[in-house]
Amino acid sequence: MIEQILRIADREKNVLIVEFTPSHGELIYSQLHFLKRHGMNAFLFIHEKNNADTFEADSIYKIPSELSQWNVLKKLKAYIKKNEISKVIFNTAHGLQTRNAILFLYFKKIEFFGIIHQAEKLLTSFTQKIISSKIKKYFTLSDHVLKYFHKNKVEEISFSSFYPIYFPYDHAKAELKDKFIICIPGGIEFARKDYCGLIEILKNERENFPRKVVFRILGNASTKEGRLLKEEIDKNNLVNYFELYDEFLPNRTFFELLNSSNVIAPLIQPGVSEYKSFLETSISGAFNLAFYSQKVMIMHSIFELFEEFKDFAFFYNEKSFTDLINKLISAPELIQEKETNIIKSQKFILKEQASKYVSFIQDNYRENG
């Protein structure tokens, strides 16, 4: 009897994080840290291309790229049974693969959670309604996205937020006196980042824009959109302003380059087709990378009224961009002041983030109650 009670109690500590795609691996570091910090047993079921070797989990199953979706689901079911999993967290809690997994595991005695990356899907997607028939608790990656759920009165579902700001890399910062590096992290996607608007500013401000500035693009420039970006840079004779990489960067290299930059630019502007979603229902990975690395962001003025950013960023429009960059270069203490705001912010204390995350999956916390 005692042995059975202990086994049940131990099973309650077994949490599985699932990511079917090669994307969103950066979110897993923080979740593992939060779970292990609170004595949970953390398991991963993730795509083989998701840097699995860098994760500190109790057990990891790497999904082979060639495995059929049906066989992926069978492997998932077997992995859950073998490890006596009580809770499953979908790292990307939307899409057909997640829906199929939910249906495949529908009658299992498992509690499901998920991270919602596109909040509007909870109101507009039939696939999401199926997923939400089993997932009753969703995480968002920002406090400002929670307001969307409150405003739209999404019922019968609970929400909380967490900031994925833990990575197993230090914050060492290089002293760069001959360069001012503006880091633009993430995939090269014209729908999400306004590279064309940036190039237009550099063309028009060629005489006034400081020559020591380097835009460090931390995305794979060998993709179709990466090649288009390089063509635009070459065509406008702006090569000296850009640093690009023709490969997917290993995590350690990525974070070294991120941490040795001066500021971070999400480059979300009205010139991109998806910009409106970032005002209410989505976030850019650049936001949380800035908070993790304690880097100040330079952001378009469409974000100026957001409580989420006002103490941690500088704002610009197309006419003021050059003046802002010149100002930051000439007065580095302005950047240091905002960096101090990030360091001192209660919002980004790992201990508090971990406690909030684990409490939510243990029924001890309700953000929207």
ABEGO torsion letter per residue (X at the ends): XAAAAAAAAAAAABBBBBBABABGAAAAAAAAAAAAAAGBBBBBBBBAAAGAAABBBABBBBBBAABBAAAAAAAAAAAAAAAGBABBBBABABEAAAAAAAAAAAABBBBBBBBBABAAAAAABAAAAAAAAABABBBBABAAAAAAAAAAGBBGBBBBBBBBABBABBABBBBBAABBBBBBBEBBBAAABBAAAAAAAAAAAAAABBAABBBBBBBBAABAAAAAAAAAAAAAGAAAABBBBABBBBAAAAAAAAAABABBBAGBBAABAAAAAAAAABBBAAAAAAAAAGBBBBBBAAAAABAAAAAABBBBBAAAAAAAAAAAAABAAAAAAAAAAAAABAAABAAAAAAAAAAAAAGABBAAX
